[in-house]
Amino acid sequence: MRPATLVPRRMTRPVRVGRLTIGGDAPVAVQSMTKTDTRDVAATLRQIEQMEAVGCEVIRMAVPDAEAAAAVAEIRKRTQAVLVADIHFQYRLALAVLDAGIDKLRINPGNIGDADKVRQVVKKAQACKVPMRIGVNAGSLERHLLEKYGYPTPEGMCESALFHVKILEEFDFRDIIISLKASSVNMTVAAYRLLAKQVDYPFHLGITEAGTQFSGTIKSAIGLGMLLAEGIGDTIRVSLAADPCEEVRVGFDILKSLEIRSRGPMIIACPTCGRLEVDLFKIVGEIEQQTAHIKEPISVAVMGCAVNGPGEAKVADLGVACGVGNGVLYRDGHAFRRVKEEEIVPELIKEIEAYIADRAAGRPTEPAEKLELPENSNIVTLAPSSATD
């Protein structure tokens, strides 16, 4: 459920992509792209499997030549993943991957040849019920637009998108998704805002060539976050110079941060300070690592001291508020057990698994027994049991 603090989502026409719907009231989907040589079928299939394991819902592959297109046909036979073929300039490759059973084309119709070539691709896409994504990148705008504007601009990006949309609409093709990507956060955001006022097609969001895992995550979180918070965006891809599985994880974390979607644990952890009396970095790292396989949404607070610890632990599904070499476990807002520092990780992991199982089975998730803690005395409550002040 989208929180009331966000702008209502922009209503777009729904477009079917394989077993998914993009746009309309469908959930914002998370995409990524394989980074293997598509012609290496075995390596590409392994990467697709890894990407699906972390939740990737739409997987795009580069198709630079006929050998890659032939590989797509074999890949299609061996995976049920939602697959997108990325085609540039060569209309015959688009026809080949449509025959192979691809779920979506990423193609700019104005770049694949004359009207007859476009007509052939559109006709086959219509017959196969395969949508197309028009992908505009600031770094590859058409020459006449660069001459008109002098350099890439949001206005030029929108004009490029509308040019390609018009080509498809003239063939009565409207199963269209649009992306407007730049390496500049400001340019990307401005372009999407501008085009959102002019069309009702769903948008695929991304900051292209965002950078390394660290800097690219920041740029993507800011740019995609701004747009999503404004209700713009139907599917996203975080573009990183890193493993595609990291792109997927960051994508879901962006959606989780805005409470648009939930997948897997939401780990809430304090930044630590001089009040810390446990090795919280180690504890949080181990918990994150040992819960990486979990798909069910669950909030887990791992807090280092008694200032904000009890409060944060109480509002999470599960939590621990740490004191001097120990911690108090919370479940559904109730303290229920004190554990030693070395027990925090295994006990919290055990409780996470039990909580998920209880919720799935419809059983109560509150702790059967509650730990009585002195009121208005947070430091005492989180000190070792032998402490008296």
C-alpha positions as CSV (number, residue, x, y, z in Angstrom):
1,M,0.0,0.0,0.0
2,R,1.3,3.4,-0.9
3,P,1.6,5.7,2.1
4,A,-0.6,8.8,2.2
5,T,2.5,11.1,2.2
6,L,3.3,10.2,-1.4
7,V,1.6,11.8,-4.4
8,P,-0.9,9.4,-6.0
9,R,0.6,7.4,-8.7
10,R,0.3,8.7,-12.3
11,M,-2.3,6.6,-14.1
12,T,-0.9,5.0,-17.2
13,R,-2.3,2.6,-19.7
14,P,-1.5,-1.0,-18.7
15,V,0.9,-2.9,-21.0
16,R,1.3,-6.7,-20.8
17,V,4.9,-8.0,-20.8
18,G,4.9,-11.7,-20.6
19,R,3.2,-12.7,-17.4
20,L,3.5,-9.2,-16.0
21,T,1.6,-6.0,-16.4
22,I,3.5,-2.8,-16.5
23,G,1.6,0.4,-15.8
24,G,-2.0,0.8,-14.7
25,D,-2.3,-0.2,-11.0
26,A,0.3,-3.0,-11.3
27,P,3.2,-2.9,-8.8
28,V,6.3,-1.1,-9.9
29,A,8.5,-3.8,-11.4
30,V,12.2,-4.2,-10.9
31,Q,14.4,-4.8,-13.9
32,S,18.0,-5.4,-14.7
33,M,20.2,-6.5,-17.6
34,T,22.5,-9.5,-18.1
35,K,26.1,-8.6,-18.4
36,T,27.3,-11.8,-20.0
37,D,27.9,-12.2,-23.7
38,T,24.4,-13.2,-24.8
39,R,25.9,-15.6,-27.3
40,D,27.2,-17.6,-24.4
41,V,24.0,-19.4,-23.6
42,A,25.1,-21.3,-20.5
43,A,26.7,-18.2,-18.8
44,T,23.6,-16.0,-19.6
45,L,21.2,-18.6,-18.2
46,R,23.3,-18.9,-15.0
47,Q,23.1,-15.1,-14.6
48,I,19.4,-15.1,-15.3
49,E,18.9,-17.7,-12.6
50,Q,20.9,-15.6,-10.2
51,M,19.0,-12.5,-11.0
52,E,15.6,-14.2,-10.5
53,A,16.8,-15.6,-7.2
54,V,17.2,-12.0,-5.8
55,G,13.8,-11.0,-7.2
56,C,14.5,-9.6,-10.7
57,E,11.2,-9.5,-12.5
58,V,12.2,-8.3,-16.0
59,I,15.5,-9.3,-17.6
60,R,17.0,-7.5,-20.6
61,M,19.7,-9.0,-22.9
62,A,21.8,-7.2,-25.5
63,V,21.3,-8.6,-29.0
64,P,24.1,-7.1,-31.2
65,D,24.1,-9.7,-34.0
66,A,22.5,-12.7,-35.6
67,E,24.5,-15.1,-33.4
68,A,23.1,-13.4,-30.3
69,A,19.6,-13.6,-31.7
70,A,20.0,-17.3,-32.2
71,A,21.2,-17.6,-28.7
72,V,18.0,-15.8,-27.5
73,A,15.9,-18.6,-29.0
74,E,17.8,-21.2,-27.1
75,I,17.7,-19.1,-23.9
76,R,13.9,-18.7,-24.3
77,K,13.5,-22.5,-24.4
78,R,15.3,-22.9,-21.1
79,T,13.9,-20.2,-18.9
80,Q,10.5,-18.9,-17.9
81,A,11.9,-15.5,-17.0
82,V,10.4,-12.4,-18.5
83,L,12.9,-11.5,-21.2
84,V,13.5,-8.3,-23.1
85,A,15.7,-8.1,-26.2
86,D,17.7,-4.9,-26.7
87,I,17.9,-4.1,-30.4
88,H,19.7,-1.3,-32.2
89,F,19.6,-0.4,-35.9
90,Q,19.0,-3.9,-37.3
91,Y,15.3,-4.7,-37.9
92,R,16.1,-8.3,-38.9
93,L,17.3,-8.9,-35.3
94,A,14.0,-7.7,-34.0
95,L,12.1,-10.1,-36.3
96,A,14.4,-13.0,-35.2
97,V,13.9,-12.4,-31.4
98,L,10.1,-12.0,-31.9
99,D,10.2,-15.5,-33.6
100,A,12.2,-16.7,-30.6
101,G,9.4,-15.8,-28.2
102,I,10.8,-12.7,-26.5
103,D,8.4,-10.9,-24.1
104,K,9.4,-7.3,-25.0
105,L,11.5,-5.3,-27.5
106,R,13.7,-2.4,-26.5
107,I,13.9,-0.6,-29.8
108,N,13.7,2.8,-31.3
109,P,11.7,2.4,-34.5
110,G,13.2,5.5,-36.1
111,N,16.6,3.9,-36.0
112,I,15.9,0.6,-37.7
113,G,15.3,1.7,-41.3
114,D,12.6,2.9,-43.7
115,A,8.9,2.6,-43.2
116,D,8.6,-0.9,-44.7
117,K,11.2,-2.3,-42.2
118,V,9.3,-0.6,-39.3
119,R,6.1,-2.0,-40.7
120,Q,7.4,-5.5,-40.7
121,V,8.6,-5.3,-37.1
122,V,5.3,-3.7,-35.9
123,K,3.2,-6.3,-37.7
124,K,5.1,-9.2,-36.2
125,A,5.1,-7.6,-32.7
126,Q,1.3,-7.1,-32.9
127,A,0.9,-10.7,-34.0
128,C,3.0,-11.9,-31.1
129,K,1.4,-9.5,-28.7
130,V,4.8,-8.2,-27.7
131,P,5.2,-4.6,-26.5
132,M,8.0,-2.2,-27.3
133,R,10.1,0.1,-25.1
134,I,11.2,3.3,-26.7
135,G,14.5,4.0,-24.9
136,V,15.8,7.6,-25.2
137,N,19.3,8.2,-23.9
138,A,20.7,11.7,-23.6
139,G,24.0,10.4,-24.9
140,S,22.6,9.2,-28.2
141,L,20.0,11.8,-29.3
142,E,19.4,12.2,-32.9
143,R,21.6,14.6,-34.8
144,H,18.8,17.0,-35.7
145,L,17.9,17.4,-32.1
146,L,21.4,18.1,-31.0
147,E,21.6,20.7,-33.8
148,K,18.3,22.2,-32.7
149,Y,19.1,22.4,-28.9
150,G,22.9,22.6,-29.1
151,Y,23.3,19.8,-26.5
152,P,21.2,17.2,-24.8
153,T,18.2,18.7,-22.9
154,P,15.0,17.4,-21.3
155,E,13.1,19.0,-24.1
156,G,15.2,17.3,-26.8
157,M,14.8,13.9,-25.0
158,C,11.0,14.3,-24.9
159,E,10.9,15.3,-28.6
160,S,12.9,12.2,-29.4
161,A,10.5,10.0,-27.5
162,L,7.5,11.6,-29.1
163,F,9.0,11.2,-32.6
164,H,9.4,7.4,-32.0
165,V,5.9,7.1,-30.4
166,K,4.4,8.8,-33.4
167,I,5.9,6.3,-35.8
168,L,4.4,3.4,-33.8
169,E,1.0,5.1,-33.4
170,E,0.8,5.7,-37.1
171,F,0.8,1.9,-37.4
172,D,-1.9,1.7,-34.7
173,F,0.6,0.2,-32.2
174,R,0.2,1.4,-28.7
175,D,1.7,-1.3,-26.5
176,I,4.5,1.1,-25.7
177,I,6.7,1.8,-22.7
178,I,9.0,4.8,-22.6
179,S,12.3,5.6,-20.9
180,L,14.2,8.9,-20.8
181,K,17.6,8.3,-19.4
182,A,20.6,10.5,-18.8
183,S,23.6,10.3,-16.5
184,S,22.5,13.6,-15.0
185,V,19.9,13.2,-12.3
186,N,18.5,16.7,-12.9
187,M,18.1,16.1,-16.6
188,T,16.5,12.7,-16.2
189,V,14.0,14.0,-13.6
190,A,13.1,17.0,-15.7
191,A,12.6,14.9,-18.8
192,Y,10.2,12.5,-17.2
193,R,8.3,15.3,-15.5
194,L,7.9,17.0,-18.9
195,L,6.8,13.9,-20.8
196,A,4.4,12.8,-18.0
197,K,2.2,15.8,-18.9
198,Q,2.0,14.7,-22.6
199,V,1.4,11.0,-22.8
200,D,-0.2,8.2,-20.7
201,Y,2.2,5.5,-21.6
202,P,3.9,3.7,-18.7
203,F,7.5,4.8,-17.9
204,H,10.6,2.8,-17.3
205,L,12.8,4.8,-14.9
206,G,16.6,4.8,-14.8
207,I,19.7,6.9,-14.4
208,T,21.9,5.7,-17.2
209,E,25.6,5.1,-16.7
210,A,25.0,5.9,-13.1
211,G,28.5,4.8,-12.1
212,T,30.1,2.4,-9.6
213,Q,28.1,0.5,-7.0
214,F,28.6,3.2,-4.5
215,S,28.1,6.4,-6.5
216,G,25.6,4.8,-8.9
217,T,23.4,3.7,-6.0
218,I,23.3,7.2,-4.6
219,K,22.5,8.8,-8.0
220,S,19.8,6.2,-8.7
221,A,18.3,6.5,-5.2
222,I,18.0,10.3,-5.6
223,G,16.7,10.4,-9.2
224,L,14.4,7.4,-9.0
225,G,13.3,8.3,-5.5
226,M,12.3,11.8,-6.6
227,L,10.2,10.6,-9.5
228,L,8.6,7.7,-7.6
229,A,7.7,10.0,-4.7
230,E,5.9,12.2,-7.3
231,G,3.9,9.1,-8.5
232,I,6.0,8.8,-11.7
233,G,7.3,5.4,-12.8
234,D,6.0,1.9,-13.5
235,T,9.2,-0.1,-13.7
236,I,12.8,0.7,-12.7
237,R,16.3,-0.3,-13.4
238,V,19.3,0.7,-11.3
239,S,22.3,0.9,-13.7
240,L,25.5,0.1,-11.9
241,A,29.0,-0.9,-13.0
242,A,28.5,-4.0,-10.8
243,D,26.8,-7.4,-10.7
244,P,23.2,-7.2,-11.9
245,C,22.0,-8.8,-8.7
246,E,23.2,-5.7,-6.9
247,E,21.1,-3.6,-9.2
248,V,18.1,-5.6,-8.3
249,R,18.8,-5.4,-4.5
250,V,19.2,-1.6,-4.8
251,G,16.1,-1.3,-6.8
252,F,14.0,-3.1,-4.2
253,D,15.6,-1.1,-1.4
254,I,14.6,2.1,-3.2
255,L,11.0,0.9,-3.4
256,K,11.1,-0.3,0.2
257,S,12.4,3.0,1.4
258,L,9.4,4.7,-0.1
259,E,7.0,2.0,1.1
260,I,5.9,1.4,-2.5
261,R,6.8,-2.3,-2.4
262,S,8.1,-4.8,0.2
263,R,10.4,-7.7,-0.5
264,G,12.6,-9.4,2.0
265,P,13.8,-7.9,5.3
266,M,13.9,-4.2,6.0
267,I,16.9,-3.8,8.3
268,I,16.7,-0.8,10.6
269,A,20.0,-0.1,12.2
270,C,21.4,2.8,14.2
271,P,24.6,4.5,12.9
272,T,26.2,3.9,16.3
273,C,28.0,6.4,18.6
274,G,30.1,6.5,21.7
275,R,27.3,5.0,23.8
276,L,27.7,1.7,22.0
277,E,28.5,-1.3,24.2
278,V,28.3,-4.1,21.7
279,D,29.9,-4.9,18.3
280,L,26.9,-3.7,16.3
281,F,28.7,-3.6,12.9
282,K,29.4,-7.3,13.2
283,I,25.9,-8.0,14.4
284,V,24.1,-6.1,11.7
285,G,26.4,-7.5,9.0
286,E,25.7,-11.1,10.1
287,I,22.0,-10.5,10.3
288,E,21.9,-9.0,6.8
289,Q,23.9,-11.8,5.4
290,Q,21.9,-14.5,7.0
291,T,18.5,-13.0,5.9
292,A,19.5,-12.3,2.3
293,H,17.6,-15.4,1.1
294,I,14.3,-14.3,2.7
295,K,11.7,-13.1,0.2
296,E,8.9,-12.3,2.7
297,P,8.6,-8.7,3.9
298,I,9.6,-8.2,7.5
299,S,11.0,-5.2,9.4
300,V,13.9,-5.9,11.8
301,A,15.4,-3.2,14.1
302,V,19.0,-3.7,15.3
303,M,19.7,-0.9,17.7
304,G,22.9,-0.2,19.6
305,C,21.8,1.7,22.8
306,A,19.0,2.7,25.0
307,V,18.3,6.2,23.6
308,N,16.4,5.2,20.4
309,G,16.8,1.5,20.7
310,P,13.6,0.4,22.6
311,G,11.4,2.8,20.5
312,E,12.7,1.6,17.2
313,A,12.6,-2.1,18.3
314,K,9.0,-1.7,19.4
315,V,7.7,-0.4,16.0
316,A,9.5,-3.1,14.0
317,D,8.1,-6.6,13.5
318,L,11.2,-7.8,15.4
319,G,14.0,-6.0,17.0
320,V,16.8,-5.9,19.5
321,A,17.9,-3.0,21.7
322,C,21.4,-3.5,23.0
323,G,22.9,-2.5,26.3
324,V,26.2,-3.4,28.0
325,G,27.2,-6.7,26.3
326,N,23.6,-7.8,25.9
327,G,20.3,-7.0,24.2
328,V,16.6,-7.2,24.7
329,L,14.6,-8.9,22.0
330,Y,11.2,-7.4,20.9
331,R,8.4,-9.0,18.9
332,D,5.4,-7.0,17.8
333,G,6.3,-4.2,20.1
334,H,6.8,-6.3,23.2
335,A,10.1,-7.1,25.0
336,F,10.2,-10.8,25.6
337,R,13.8,-12.0,26.2
338,R,17.2,-10.7,27.3
339,V,20.2,-12.3,25.5
340,K,23.9,-12.1,25.7
341,E,25.8,-10.3,23.0
342,E,27.1,-13.6,21.4
343,E,23.5,-14.9,21.3
344,I,21.9,-11.9,19.6
345,V,22.5,-13.0,16.0
346,P,21.4,-16.7,16.3
347,E,18.5,-15.8,18.5
348,L,17.2,-13.0,16.3
349,I,17.6,-15.2,13.2
350,K,15.6,-18.0,14.9
351,E,12.9,-15.5,15.8
352,I,12.8,-14.0,12.3
353,E,12.2,-17.5,10.8
354,A,9.6,-18.3,13.5
355,Y,7.8,-15.0,13.0
356,I,7.5,-15.5,9.2
357,A,6.2,-19.0,9.8
358,D,3.7,-17.9,12.3
359,R,2.4,-15.1,10.0
360,A,2.2,-17.4,7.0
361,A,0.2,-19.9,9.1
362,G,-2.1,-17.2,10.5
363,R,-0.9,-17.8,14.1
364,P,-0.5,-14.9,16.6
365,T,2.9,-13.2,16.2
366,E,3.0,-11.6,19.7
367,P,5.3,-13.3,22.1
368,A,3.6,-15.8,24.4
369,E,5.6,-14.4,27.4
370,K,6.6,-10.8,27.9
371,L,9.6,-9.4,29.7
372,E,8.8,-6.8,32.4
373,L,11.1,-3.9,32.1
374,P,11.3,-1.0,34.6
375,E,9.5,2.1,33.4
376,N,11.4,5.3,32.6
377,S,14.7,3.6,33.1
378,N,16.1,2.6,29.7
379,I,19.7,2.4,30.8
380,V,18.8,0.0,33.6
381,T,16.6,-2.1,31.4
382,L,19.4,-2.7,28.9
383,A,22.2,-3.2,31.3
384,P,23.3,-6.7,32.4
385,S,20.9,-8.3,34.8
386,S,23.3,-7.8,37.7
387,A,23.3,-4.0,37.3
388,T,21.3,-2.0,39.7
389,D,21.9,1.5,38.5
